[in-house]
């Protein structure tokens, strides 16, 4: 009962969310996620996995937004989802603090720089795919574009009309695309070997940006993220304070090789 009261309260206050034109969409996304989390009751470890970069609970904003709107939306959704999952507020804050404990002093920079040859080979394979995102989280769970394998289920989604929220709110359970021979089977079959290589290398997500740059994501939760940014051609490098996407604003960006930057965003 306590969890339901918390979730209902958060759904109510969403009407006061700063992005007024997206309030209804945010409420729909929260209601969808609430139903899933109350049914599955993940513990803190499982919840953290589901909140990983581009995993199911990493809410995306694909529509127009300011960096502040993006950051506040993602953090609001994280808190509301945590309540629905039965986690107390201090435990949710611990998950966020854990990201900065792992990455706040750029602890991952050296290992990510040493992994550049393997990452370049991985990006060669990713470049041959039609999808802009691959992500991995739990055992045998992964994402190929807008197809999510979550436990034994497959989900797909469509972004909301204004803020472009995804995957929650307009999420649909679909048959296994390969077993059913759907049009998406080609992408899943092509993406699986890359996904397995990502797991081996400890890469959480590969994200192709509209500029043509690709992020090799090391870690992340809500609007916080770290990894390597591979720039296309002679593209100008981003600077501290620039937004990557979804309110993820660069806190640190540093060249580690020609055309490659190590970044920390939050």
Secondary structure, DSSP 8 states (H G I E B T S, - for coil): -HHHHHHHHHHHHGGG-S-GGGHHHHHHHHHHHHHHHHHH---HHHHHHHTSTTSTTS-EE-SS--HHHHHHHHHHHHHHHHHHTT--HHHHHHHHHHHHHHHTT-TTHHHHHHTHHHHHHHHHHHHTSS-SEEEE-STT-EEETTEEEETTEEEEE---SSS-EESTTSEEEE--HHHHT-TTHHHHHHHHHHHHHHHHHT--EEEE-TTS-EEEEEEEETTEEEEEEE--TT-----TT-B-STT-BEEEEEEEETTEEEEEE-
